[in-house]
Amino acid sequence: MPVSPSYRPDPQFMTLGPDFADPVAPADFPKAELRFRNDRWAARIGLETLSADEWKSAFARFEPLPDNQPQPLALRYHGHQFQSYNPQIGDGRGFLYAQLREQETGRLLDLGTKGSGRTPYSRSGDGRLTLKGGVREVLATGMLEALGVPTSKSFALIETGEALVRNDEPSPTRSAVLTRLSYSNIRFGTFQRHAYFERTDLIAQLIDHAIALYYPELASTEGAGRAAALLAAVVQRTAELVARWMAAGFVHGVLNTDNMNINGESFDYGPYRFLPYNDPEFTAAYFDQTGLYAFGRQPAAVFWNLQQLAACLQPFAESDDLVAALNGFGPAYREALAAAMLARLGLQSAGAEADAALASAAFAVLEAGGEALRWEPFFFDWFGGEASSARALEGVRGSIYAGPAAEAFRARLSDHAPERPARLASPYFAQPEPEELLYDEIEAIWRAIAEWDDWAPFDAKLARIEQARTALGLAREVPFQGSAPI
């Protein structure tokens, strides 16, 4: 397989040993029709030279990449699902396919799958992914990246030619396999599994592995402070992640501990939604009947998950140190939320107090606007702050912004200079409306595929999301300090 000179394989997960994963074989799919390939990210990991047939060999048949894992690994983990512990889960329809280094930074990246076939953890499932689910995830990751949320990247989507039966959507429905690119597949639930079996030796190994590969700045920390330092770092990154969700108006929908990883990166998008307008009670999953993971409850749900991770680390740290690490979540989240709101508005910091006040005023406008003020257009109208006042006040939502509810927000904009004001020159901001990703549009895109096999709306949507990503300049990778071993 002719990979480029920048391809740098580094299959590190295998070094953990057999207690962390099970070798598996991918499904033998009846067909492989490439529906999406992420050429931009392929170039960052040395796979841009693969032909269409080689792409299918890699991401439909999962033939080993050069000098990488000899076969896929279904990862072992447990998790709290809607806060009820489930020891029966693990990679039930996915696996870790390969690990390699990013060209520019040297960071370790994982290629993992969804819908790649049955594993020892499939239980009664078929190990498959619906094509609709794959389409939805490609759209989600593209939009989240454009809005500055640290997220896995949809790398390849291949239709696989099977008819799937599902209870929650019209069946039979088309099938697909999705490959994701992410910075880690180590989940909170990975620690939970070994805590459940009282394997402190494996937790200790996992702590060392996580620090060496994902938190090298903690490498010199020793003794009882090592686990607490890791927890504090995970708390910080996770607080930043949920703050970015909130600023993006994103509702993940399934914030189980097996859907949280240790490096503050969002992944695994099932029943997600983007807010049409501000609504703290908005839920994404039809089965979330109590609203446990509603938009406004996401910070609390994530903090609860962090507490479960802390419980796994108790044998390795003083209780006071773990509590102190957890107590850092609130301040970290508030600071990160103000920073995320400033980033969404394209503004520079004016100090902690002014930043927090502006973020609060922005939320007040969104609350007062109700259903008349959609979430994404608010940030689009005011991107660049005072420099966009005329554009905002003369636009279709001008009457809302001219009213008393927005007075405090408008007044506080003068404290904040635009960040990279040249971005406002993009043709994107000459449009009357921004790019959004609301439920009805996703359904319309899928309807075109399901009924007429028309992929034009899907491709056009991805092109517009890419235009937004370039214009906004918010794309934000997982924070990284120090230098991981190469």
C-alpha positions as CSV (number, residue, x, y, z in Angstrom):
1,M,0.0,0.0,0.0
2,P,1.7,3.2,-1.2
3,V,1.6,5.5,1.9
4,S,3.3,8.8,1.7
5,P,6.7,9.6,3.4
6,S,4.8,11.4,6.2
7,Y,3.1,8.2,7.3
8,R,4.4,7.3,10.7
9,P,2.9,4.1,12.2
10,D,3.1,3.7,16.0
11,P,0.8,1.0,17.3
12,Q,1.1,1.8,21.0
13,F,-2.1,0.2,22.4
14,M,-0.7,-3.3,21.7
15,T,1.9,-2.6,24.4
16,L,-0.8,-2.7,27.1
17,G,-1.2,-6.4,26.5
18,P,-4.2,-8.9,26.2
19,D,-6.1,-7.6,29.2
20,F,-7.1,-4.5,27.4
21,A,-8.4,-5.7,24.1
22,D,-9.4,-8.7,22.0
23,P,-8.1,-9.4,18.5
24,V,-11.0,-9.6,16.1
25,A,-11.7,-10.0,12.4
26,P,-13.7,-7.4,10.4
27,A,-17.0,-8.3,8.8
28,D,-17.0,-9.5,5.2
29,F,-19.2,-7.0,3.6
30,P,-21.0,-7.8,0.3
31,K,-20.0,-4.4,-1.3
32,A,-17.8,-1.4,-0.6
33,E,-19.0,1.9,-2.0
34,L,-17.0,4.9,-0.9
35,R,-19.4,7.7,0.2
36,F,-17.0,10.0,2.0
37,R,-13.3,10.3,2.5
38,N,-11.5,13.0,4.5
39,D,-8.7,14.1,2.2
40,R,-7.7,17.0,4.4
41,W,-7.0,14.8,7.4
42,A,-5.6,12.0,5.3
43,A,-2.8,14.4,4.3
44,R,-2.0,15.0,8.0
45,I,-1.3,11.4,8.6
46,G,0.3,10.3,5.4
47,L,-2.6,8.4,3.8
48,E,-3.5,11.0,1.1
49,T,-1.7,8.9,-1.6
50,L,-4.1,5.9,-1.3
51,S,-6.2,5.3,-4.4
52,A,-10.0,4.7,-4.3
53,D,-9.4,0.9,-4.3
54,E,-6.7,1.1,-1.7
55,W,-9.0,3.3,0.4
56,K,-11.6,0.5,0.3
57,S,-9.0,-2.1,1.1
58,A,-8.1,-0.2,4.2
59,F,-11.5,1.1,5.4
60,A,-13.9,-1.6,4.2
61,R,-11.8,-4.8,4.4
62,F,-9.4,-3.4,7.0
63,E,-6.3,-4.9,5.6
64,P,-3.4,-4.0,7.9
65,L,-1.7,-0.7,7.2
66,P,2.1,-1.0,6.7
67,D,4.0,-1.7,10.0
68,N,0.8,-1.1,12.0
69,Q,-1.4,-3.4,14.0
70,P,-1.5,-6.9,12.5
71,Q,-5.3,-7.1,13.2
72,P,-8.0,-5.0,14.7
73,L,-8.5,-4.8,18.5
74,A,-11.9,-4.7,20.1
75,L,-11.3,-2.7,23.2
76,R,-12.5,-3.7,26.7
77,Y,-14.4,-1.3,28.8
78,H,-17.4,-1.0,31.1
79,G,-19.5,2.1,31.8
80,H,-22.4,3.8,33.4
81,Q,-25.2,4.1,30.9
82,F,-27.7,6.7,32.1
83,Q,-25.9,6.4,35.4
84,S,-26.6,2.6,35.8
85,Y,-23.5,0.5,35.7
86,N,-23.2,-2.0,32.9
87,P,-20.4,-4.6,33.0
88,Q,-21.5,-6.2,29.8
89,I,-20.3,-3.7,27.3
90,G,-17.1,-3.1,25.3
91,D,-16.4,-2.5,21.6
92,G,-19.5,-4.3,20.3
93,R,-19.5,-3.0,16.7
94,G,-16.2,-1.3,16.4
95,F,-12.5,-1.8,16.9
96,L,-9.1,0.0,17.0
97,Y,-7.7,-0.4,13.5
98,A,-4.4,1.4,13.6
99,Q,-2.4,4.1,15.4
100,L,-0.1,6.6,13.8
101,R,1.5,10.0,14.3
102,E,0.2,13.3,13.0
103,Q,2.7,14.9,10.6
104,E,3.0,18.4,12.1
105,T,2.7,17.7,15.8
106,G,3.9,14.1,16.3
107,R,0.7,13.4,18.3
108,L,-0.6,9.9,18.4
109,L,-3.8,9.3,16.5
110,D,-6.2,6.4,16.4
111,L,-8.2,5.0,13.6
112,G,-11.2,3.4,15.1
113,T,-14.4,2.0,13.6
114,K,-18.2,1.9,14.0
115,G,-20.2,-0.8,12.2
116,S,-17.3,-3.1,11.4
117,G,-18.8,-6.3,12.6
118,R,-19.5,-8.5,15.6
119,T,-17.0,-8.8,18.5
120,P,-17.1,-10.6,21.8
121,Y,-19.0,-7.6,23.2
122,S,-21.8,-7.5,20.6
123,R,-24.2,-9.4,22.8
124,S,-27.4,-9.6,20.7
125,G,-26.4,-6.9,18.3
126,D,-25.4,-7.4,14.7
127,G,-22.2,-5.2,14.9
128,R,-23.4,-3.1,12.0
129,L,-24.1,0.6,11.5
130,T,-26.9,2.1,9.5
131,L,-25.9,4.3,6.6
132,K,-28.1,7.0,8.1
133,G,-26.1,6.8,11.3
134,G,-22.9,7.2,9.3
135,V,-24.2,10.2,7.4
136,R,-25.4,11.8,10.6
137,E,-21.9,11.3,12.2
138,V,-20.0,12.7,9.2
139,L,-22.2,15.8,9.4
140,A,-21.9,16.2,13.2
141,T,-18.1,16.0,13.2
142,G,-17.8,18.4,10.4
143,M,-20.0,20.9,12.0
144,L,-18.4,20.5,15.5
145,E,-14.9,21.0,14.0
146,A,-16.1,24.2,12.3
147,L,-17.5,25.5,15.6
148,G,-14.3,24.9,17.5
149,V,-15.3,21.8,19.5
150,P,-12.5,19.2,20.0
151,T,-14.0,16.2,18.2
152,S,-13.1,13.0,16.5
153,K,-12.9,13.3,12.7
154,S,-15.0,11.2,10.4
155,F,-12.4,9.7,8.2
156,A,-14.1,7.3,5.9
157,L,-17.8,6.3,5.3
158,I,-18.3,3.2,3.1
159,E,-21.7,1.7,2.2
160,T,-21.6,-2.0,2.7
161,G,-24.6,-3.4,0.9
162,E,-26.5,-5.1,3.8
163,A,-30.2,-4.6,4.7
164,L,-30.4,-3.9,8.5
165,V,-33.5,-4.1,10.7
166,R,-33.8,-1.5,13.4
167,N,-36.6,-0.9,15.9
168,D,-36.3,2.9,15.9
169,E,-36.3,3.7,12.2
170,P,-37.9,2.4,9.0
171,S,-36.5,-1.0,8.1
172,P,-34.8,-2.6,6.3
173,T,-32.3,0.2,6.0
174,R,-29.0,0.5,4.3
175,S,-25.7,-0.3,6.0
176,A,-22.3,1.3,6.3
177,V,-19.0,1.2,8.1
178,L,-17.5,4.4,9.5
179,T,-13.8,5.0,10.4
180,R,-13.0,7.8,12.9
181,L,-9.8,9.6,13.5
182,S,-9.3,10.5,17.1
183,Y,-6.6,11.3,19.7
184,S,-7.5,8.5,22.0
185,N,-9.8,5.6,22.5
186,I,-9.1,5.3,26.2
187,R,-12.4,5.9,27.9
188,F,-13.5,6.5,31.5
189,G,-15.0,3.1,31.2
190,T,-11.6,1.6,30.4
191,F,-10.6,2.4,33.9
192,Q,-14.0,1.3,35.3
193,R,-13.6,-2.2,33.8
194,H,-10.4,-2.9,35.7
195,A,-11.7,-1.3,38.9
196,Y,-14.8,-3.6,38.6
197,F,-12.5,-6.7,38.5
198,E,-10.2,-5.2,41.2
199,R,-7.2,-5.2,38.9
200,T,-5.2,-2.4,40.4
201,D,-2.2,-3.6,38.5
202,L,-3.9,-2.9,35.2
203,I,-5.2,0.5,36.4
204,A,-1.6,1.4,37.3
205,Q,-0.4,0.3,33.9
206,L,-3.2,2.4,32.3
207,I,-2.2,5.5,34.3
208,D,1.4,5.2,33.1
209,H,0.2,4.6,29.5
210,A,-2.1,7.7,29.6
211,I,0.5,10.0,31.0
212,A,3.3,8.8,28.6
213,L,1.2,9.2,25.5
214,Y,-1.4,11.9,26.3
215,Y,-0.1,13.9,29.3
216,P,3.7,13.9,28.9
217,E,3.9,17.1,30.9
218,L,3.1,14.9,34.0
219,A,5.8,12.3,33.4
220,S,8.0,13.6,36.2
221,T,5.1,13.3,38.8
222,E,5.7,10.4,41.1
223,G,4.0,8.5,43.9
224,A,0.6,9.2,45.2
225,G,0.4,12.5,43.3
226,R,0.6,10.8,39.9
227,A,-3.0,9.6,39.7
228,A,-4.4,12.8,41.2
229,A,-2.4,14.9,38.7
230,L,-3.8,12.8,35.8
231,L,-7.3,13.3,37.1
232,A,-6.8,17.1,37.4
233,A,-5.6,17.2,33.8
234,V,-8.6,15.1,32.6
235,V,-10.9,17.4,34.6
236,Q,-9.4,20.5,32.9
237,R,-9.7,19.1,29.4
238,T,-13.2,17.8,30.0
239,A,-14.4,21.1,31.4
240,E,-13.1,22.8,28.2
241,L,-14.9,20.2,26.1
242,V,-18.3,20.7,27.7
243,A,-17.9,24.5,27.6
244,R,-17.3,24.2,23.8
245,W,-20.5,22.1,23.5
246,M,-22.5,24.7,25.4
247,A,-21.2,27.6,23.2
248,A,-21.9,25.5,20.1
249,G,-25.5,24.8,21.2
250,F,-24.7,21.1,20.9
251,V,-26.6,18.3,22.8
252,H,-24.6,15.1,22.7
253,G,-27.5,13.0,23.9
254,V,-25.7,10.0,25.4
255,L,-23.2,11.2,28.0
256,N,-22.4,7.7,29.4
257,T,-19.0,7.1,31.0
258,D,-18.1,4.8,28.0
259,N,-18.7,7.8,25.8
260,M,-16.1,10.0,27.6
261,N,-12.4,9.7,26.8
262,I,-9.5,10.8,28.8
263,N,-8.2,13.6,26.6
264,G,-11.2,15.9,26.3
265,E,-12.3,15.0,22.8
266,S,-15.9,14.4,21.8
267,F,-16.8,11.3,19.9
268,D,-19.6,8.8,19.1
269,Y,-22.5,10.7,17.8
270,G,-25.8,8.9,17.9
271,P,-29.0,10.9,18.7
272,Y,-27.3,14.3,18.9
273,R,-29.0,17.6,18.1
274,F,-27.9,21.2,17.7
275,L,-30.2,23.7,19.5
276,P,-32.6,25.5,17.2
277,Y,-32.9,28.2,20.0
278,N,-31.9,28.5,23.6
279,D,-33.6,25.8,25.7
280,P,-31.9,24.3,28.7
281,E,-34.4,21.5,28.8
282,F,-33.8,20.4,25.2
283,T,-33.0,16.7,24.9
284,A,-31.5,14.9,21.9
285,A,-32.4,11.3,22.6
286,Y,-36.0,10.1,22.5
287,F,-35.2,7.5,25.2
288,D,-33.9,10.2,27.6
289,Q,-37.3,10.4,29.2
290,T,-36.1,12.2,32.4
291,G,-33.9,14.7,30.6
292,L,-30.8,13.5,32.3
293,Y,-28.6,14.6,29.4
294,A,-30.6,17.7,28.4
295,F,-28.6,20.7,27.1
296,G,-28.5,22.6,30.4
297,R,-27.6,19.5,32.4
298,Q,-24.6,18.5,30.4
299,P,-22.0,20.1,32.7
300,A,-23.5,18.3,35.7
301,A,-23.7,15.0,33.8
302,V,-20.0,15.3,32.8
303,F,-19.0,16.1,36.3
304,W,-20.8,13.0,37.6
305,N,-18.8,11.0,35.0
306,L,-15.6,12.5,36.3
307,Q,-16.5,11.4,39.8
308,Q,-16.8,7.8,38.5
309,L,-13.3,8.1,37.0
310,A,-12.0,9.5,40.3
311,A,-13.4,6.4,42.1
312,C,-11.3,4.2,40.0
313,L,-8.2,6.1,41.0
314,Q,-8.7,5.9,44.7
315,P,-6.2,3.1,45.4
316,F,-3.5,5.3,43.9
317,A,-4.1,8.7,45.5
318,E,-5.0,10.5,48.6
319,S,-8.7,11.2,48.9
320,D,-8.1,14.9,49.5
321,D,-6.1,15.2,46.3
322,L,-8.8,13.5,44.2
323,V,-11.4,15.8,45.7
324,A,-9.2,18.8,45.0
325,A,-8.9,17.7,41.4
326,L,-12.7,17.3,41.1
327,N,-13.3,20.7,42.7
328,G,-11.3,22.2,39.9
329,F,-14.1,21.4,37.5
330,G,-16.4,24.3,38.4
331,P,-13.8,27.1,38.0
332,A,-12.3,25.5,34.9
333,Y,-15.7,25.2,33.3
334,R,-16.7,28.8,34.0
335,E,-13.4,30.1,32.6
336,A,-13.6,27.8,29.6
337,L,-17.2,28.8,28.9
338,A,-16.4,32.5,28.8
339,A,-13.4,31.7,26.5
340,A,-15.6,29.6,24.3
341,M,-18.3,32.3,24.0
342,L,-15.6,34.9,23.2
343,A,-14.2,32.5,20.5
344,R,-17.7,32.1,19.0
345,L,-18.1,35.9,18.9
346,G,-14.6,36.4,17.4
347,L,-13.4,38.6,20.3
348,Q,-10.3,39.1,22.3
349,S,-10.2,38.6,26.1
350,A,-10.6,41.7,28.2
351,G,-9.8,40.0,31.5
352,A,-11.7,37.3,33.4
353,E,-14.3,39.6,34.9
354,A,-15.2,41.3,31.6
355,D,-15.2,38.0,29.7
356,A,-17.6,36.4,32.2
357,A,-19.9,39.4,32.1
358,L,-20.0,39.4,28.3
359,A,-20.7,35.6,28.2
360,S,-23.5,36.1,30.8
361,A,-25.0,39.0,28.7
362,A,-24.9,36.9,25.6
363,F,-26.8,34.0,27.3
364,A,-29.3,36.6,28.5
365,V,-30.0,37.7,24.9
366,L,-30.4,34.2,23.8
367,E,-32.8,33.5,26.6
368,A,-34.9,36.6,26.0
369,G,-35.0,35.9,22.3
370,G,-36.7,32.6,22.8
371,E,-37.9,30.8,19.7
372,A,-37.6,34.0,17.7
373,L,-33.8,33.9,18.0
374,R,-32.1,30.8,16.6
375,W,-28.8,29.8,18.3
376,E,-26.3,29.9,15.5
377,P,-27.6,33.1,13.8
378,F,-26.9,35.0,17.0
379,F,-23.2,34.3,16.9
380,F,-23.1,34.8,13.1
381,D,-24.8,38.3,13.5
382,W,-22.4,39.5,16.2
383,F,-19.1,37.8,15.0
384,G,-16.4,40.5,15.4
385,G,-18.4,42.4,18.1
386,E,-19.0,46.1,17.5
387,A,-17.6,45.8,14.0
388,S,-20.7,43.8,13.1
389,S,-23.2,46.1,14.9
390,A,-24.6,47.6,11.7
391,R,-24.9,44.2,10.1
392,A,-26.7,42.8,13.2
393,L,-29.0,45.7,13.8
394,E,-30.0,46.0,10.1
395,G,-30.5,42.3,9.6
396,V,-33.6,40.2,10.0
397,R,-33.1,39.9,13.8
398,G,-32.4,43.6,14.3
399,S,-35.5,44.3,16.3
400,I,-34.5,41.7,18.9
401,Y,-31.0,43.2,19.2
402,A,-32.3,46.8,19.4
403,G,-34.5,45.9,22.4
404,P,-33.8,46.3,26.1
405,A,-32.9,42.6,26.6
406,A,-29.8,43.1,24.4
407,E,-28.8,46.5,25.8
408,A,-26.3,45.1,28.3
409,F,-24.8,42.8,25.7
410,R,-24.3,45.7,23.2
411,A,-22.8,47.9,25.9
412,R,-20.2,45.3,26.9
413,L,-19.0,44.7,23.3
414,S,-17.0,47.9,23.5
415,D,-14.7,46.2,26.0
416,H,-13.6,43.5,23.6
417,A,-11.5,44.1,20.4
418,P,-12.1,41.7,17.5
419,E,-9.8,38.7,17.3
420,R,-8.3,38.4,13.8
421,P,-10.8,41.0,12.4
422,A,-9.8,40.1,8.8
423,R,-12.0,37.1,9.1
424,L,-15.0,39.4,8.6
425,A,-13.9,40.0,5.1
426,S,-14.9,36.4,4.2
427,P,-17.8,36.1,1.8
428,Y,-19.3,33.9,4.4
429,F,-20.3,36.9,6.4
430,A,-22.0,38.6,3.4
431,Q,-24.6,35.8,3.5
432,P,-27.9,36.6,5.1
433,E,-27.8,33.4,7.3
434,P,-25.1,31.2,8.7
435,E,-24.6,27.5,8.3
436,E,-26.6,25.4,10.7
437,L,-27.2,21.7,11.3
438,L,-30.7,21.3,12.5
439,Y,-32.8,18.2,12.6
440,D,-35.1,18.9,9.7
441,E,-32.2,19.6,7.3
442,I,-30.4,16.3,8.3
443,E,-33.7,14.4,7.7
444,A,-34.0,16.1,4.3
445,I,-30.4,15.1,3.4
446,W,-31.1,11.6,4.4
447,R,-34.4,11.5,2.5
448,A,-32.7,12.4,-0.7
449,I,-30.2,9.5,-0.2
450,A,-32.8,6.9,1.0
451,E,-35.4,7.6,-1.7
452,W,-33.4,8.7,-4.7
453,D,-29.8,7.8,-3.9
454,D,-29.1,11.5,-4.4
455,W,-25.9,12.4,-2.6
456,A,-25.8,16.0,-3.9
457,P,-27.4,17.6,-0.9
458,F,-25.0,15.7,1.4
459,D,-22.0,16.8,-0.6
460,A,-23.2,20.3,-0.8
461,K,-23.8,20.5,2.9
462,L,-20.3,19.3,3.6
463,A,-18.9,22.0,1.2
464,R,-20.8,24.7,3.0
465,I,-19.7,23.4,6.4
466,E,-16.1,23.6,5.1
467,Q,-16.7,27.2,4.0
468,A,-17.9,28.0,7.5
469,R,-14.9,26.3,9.1
470,T,-12.5,28.3,7.0
471,A,-14.3,31.6,7.5
472,L,-14.8,31.2,11.3
473,G,-11.2,30.0,12.0
474,L,-12.3,28.2,15.2
475,A,-11.2,24.7,14.5
476,R,-9.5,23.6,17.7
477,E,-7.6,20.4,18.4
478,V,-7.3,18.6,21.7
479,P,-4.9,20.6,23.9
480,F,-1.4,19.2,23.8
481,Q,1.7,20.0,25.9
482,G,5.2,18.7,25.9
483,S,6.3,16.1,23.5
484,A,5.1,12.5,23.4
485,P,7.6,9.8,22.7
486,I,8.0,9.3,18.9
